[in-house]
Amino acid sequence: MIIRTEGLRKDYILGSETVRAVRGVDLEIHPGEFVAIMGPSGSGKSTFMNLIGCLDTPTEGEYWLNGVAVSELSDDELARIRNREIGFVFQTFNLLPRATALHNVELPLIYAGIKAKERKRLAEEKLGLVGLDDRMSHRPPELSGGQRQRVAVARALANSPALLLADEPTGNLDSVTGEEIMDVFVKLNRDEGQTIVLVTHEANIAVYAGRQVHLHDGVIAEDFLTEKIEAHI
């Protein structure tokens, strides 16, 4: 099992008020699943994403990632988990503008201590997976929004993470380009067996996943399988 949470809860103290963002979530996600976490603004989906991405710690409850009890780890151990076990894709790409696509993808491998020759091979391999074989030497300003997001996906895959976590990955893209990016996720899940958890508020994006988990007021309101859309690539 890749993800297992039991009674996961997160409270925030805002002045004299306690905001209960996540209110006791029990969830299991298995290897090879493509799951969309759905919900409107204020539903708790962003907080839940931060918890499963090890970007925040729960107020209460347990979380296991790939068999490791994450809720018991130190800050240093959490940093290692984030670098090795989780690949992040964000809405805003977060690429270095002056670095080539290849160097942007190499960055997590540098932090992981991988030697230069192996770094280059792995980065080229991941860029190939997202269809950017011919754009490796281009810098972000020379790429379209969709190509930049593909670079971000390749970077997230650099360390071959157990979990690919995508936060509103089509939010800055037009609908056609958004569909192209979703095709990339479907292909990675179908052909590479990549486990993907996608956070979105858009129903037309969630249908690309094979399973949807809907949050409402910090709890799971629905959890169901869908007939996911096939990739066109």
N, C-alpha and C positions, 0 to 999 in steps of 0.2 A: 504494500500500500504506500502511495506517495504522500498523501495528506490524510491525517486523522485528527480531528479536534473533538474534545469532550468538554461541554460546559464552558466554551470559550466566551469570555466577557471582557469588555473594555469600557471603563468609565473615565470621563474627563471632568476635572473640577474647573468650572468657570466662575470665578468670584465665589458667591455663596450658593451657586447652583451646581448640581451634579448631572452631567449629561451621560446617559447610558447608551452609548453608541452601538455596542454589540452586547446582546443580552442572553448569552448562554447558547452558543451554536454547537451542535453536534453534526459533524460532516465527515464523510470518507470519500476520497478520490483515488482511483486505482491507476496504475501505470498504463499509459496509452490512451487515457481519456482526454477528451476535449470538452471542457466545461465552461459555460458562460455564467458569471455571477451578475445577476440582473437586479435592478432596483432604481427607483427615483432618487433624486437628491435628498439626503437625510435618512436614507434607508439603512445605512451602516456598511454599504458595500466597499467604500474606500477605506474605512477603518479595518474591515475584515481583510482586505487586500494587504494593508500594511502589516497586519499580524501574520498572515501566512507567508509574506515576503520577508519576515524577520526584520522589518523596518521599525517595528514597535513591539512592545511586550504586553501581554494580557494582564488585566487586573486580577482575573481569576480564570481557572480552567487549565486544560492541558492541550498541547499541540505537539504532534509527532510529524516530522518531515523525513521521509525515506527511512523510517524506523528510529530516528534520533529524537529524543525528548527535547525539543527546542526550548520549551518553557523553562528548562533548568540550566541553560547554557550561559556562559559569561559573555561579555561584550566582544572579546577577541574571538571566541568560538562562533558567535553569531556573525561576525564579519567574514570569517572563513566560509561559513555556510552560504552567505550571500554571494560570495565570489565563486564558489565551486559548485553549489547545488542548485542555484536559482539564476535564471537569465531574465532580465527585466527589459520590457519594451514600454516606453512611455509615449504619451500623446505628442510631446514636444521634441522628439528625436534625441536631443542632448548629445549631438555630435560636435567634435572639435572642428571649427570651420576651416582652419588652415591645414589640417591633416587630410591625407588621402583617405578614400574609403578603406583601403587595405590597412592603413595605420590605425584608423578608428576601430577596426575589428580586432586588431592586434592588442589593443590596450589592456583588456582583461587578462590576456595571456602574459603580458609584461608583469602585471601585478602578481600573477600566479607563479612567476619565476621560470617560465618556459624559454628555452634558448631560441635565438634569433631565427635560425633556419627552420626549426619546427613551428615557431610562431607564424612565419610566412606561409608555410604549407597549410596549417590549420585555417588561417584567415582566408586564404584563397579557396579552400574547400567550402567554408561556410558561405562566402560570397557566391560561389557557384550554386549552392543549394537554393539561394533566393533569386537566382537568375541575373546576377550582376558580374558575370565573367568579364564583360567588356567595359566595365566602369571602375575597375579596381584602382586606377591611378587618378581618378577624378576626385576633386574636393567637393564638400557639400554644396557650396554656392553654384557649382557646375552641374548639379543634379536636380531633378524634379522632386516635388514633395514625396511622391510615391517611392522614388529611388532612394531618397534619404531614409525613409522608414524601413526600406529593405536592408539598408546598411545597418540600421539600428537592430533589426531582427538578427542579422548575421552576427553582430557583436554580442547579442544576448546568447547566441548559440556557441560562442567561441570555446567555452570550457566544457562543452557537452553536458549541460546541466540536466538534472533529473526533472526539473520543473521550469517551464517557460511561462512567465507571468506577464500578461499584457494589460496595461491600464488605459482604457479608451484609445486603442492604437490607431483608430481611424478618425479621431476627433478633429484633427487639423487638415483632413483631406476631403476633397469633393467625393460625391457618391460613387463615381466610376472608379477613381483611384482607390477608394476605400474597399470596393469589391475586389480589386486586384490584390490588395494586401491580405484580405481575408482568404483569397485563393491560396496565397503563400502559406498561411497558417494551416489550412485544410490539407495542403500537400505535405507539409512537414509532419502533421499528425498521421496522415494516411501512409506515406511512403517511408518515413523515418521512425514512426512510432513515438514521436515526441509528445509527452504529456503537456497539455496547455490549459492554463486557467486564464480566462479573458474576462475583464471587468468592463461592463458597458451598461448604458441606460437605453440603448437603441435596440428595439425588437428585431429590426431587419439585419442587425449584426449578430445578435445572439443566435439566430437560426442557423448560422454556419457551424455552431457547436453541436455535438451529439447529445448534450445534456444541459439543462438550464436549472440554475438554483436561484430562486427569487427571494430577495431579502425585503422585509418590511418592518420598520421600527426596530431594527436590530435582531430580528429573528427570522428563521427560514419560513416563508409563507408557502412556497411551492418548490418541489424538486422533481423534475420529470425528464424523460428521454425525448429527443426530437429526431425527426428524419432530417439529418443535416444535409446542407447543400453540397453537392460535389464540386470540386475545384475544376476550373476550365484549363488547368495547366498540368 
